[in-house]
């Protein structure tokens, strides 16, 4: 089982990967939406209750 810091790092790396992956083929307004979603997802990391469920939903939502 991963500790919180390792889990947080893993989630951040996944978010960065998804963000970079999509950057080349989307429009400016979609980039803004992704940035908002990433910020929201990163804030969820700090909430211990249901954070894994919420982050999974957010990670799935980032891919259009």
Buried (B, 14 or more C-beta within 10 A) or exposed (E): EEEEEEBBEEBBEBBEEBBEEBEEEEEEEEEEBBEEBBEEBBEBBEEEEEBEEBBEEBBEEBEE
